[in-house]
Amino acid sequence: QVQLVESGGGLVQAGGSLRLSCAVSGRTFSSVTMCWFRQAPGKEREFVAAISWNNGRTYYADSVKGRFTISRDNAKNTVALQMNSLKSEDTAVYYCAADTGRSGYRGSAYYPASAEYAYWGQGTQVTVSS
């Protein structure tokens, strides 16, 4: 059984930083893309960032480019999301997800809407006060 457990959420002032972590346990995958999504109250869940576990290639939503950084630690089996210059619109529950297939890829580009996410974490709340 695969488990994804997020941590690191909290309350921060606008302009501040937070670092989220996703611990992956259970089976290992030969090829996986780890992703962060978020869902704000009354809104649909949206893609935030992704990282290929094999080659470390990263992908970001336009709304977070230049402010958020996704990274992985192969030895610890964790994925982190460093969030800087936070804005009130970043307030949401953040979820970690695992894409164990290839349907999201077209060449080297990644299309999260086309991917299938086999595993999800329980989410961690991020609140940015203005």
Secondary structure, DSSP 8 states (H G I E B T S, - for coil): --EEEEE--EEEETT--EEEEEEEESS--SS-EEEEEEE-TTS--EEEEEEETTT--EEE-TTTTTTEEEEEETTTTEEEEEE-S--GGG-EEEEEEEE-SSTTEETTEE-GGG--EEEE---EEEEEE-
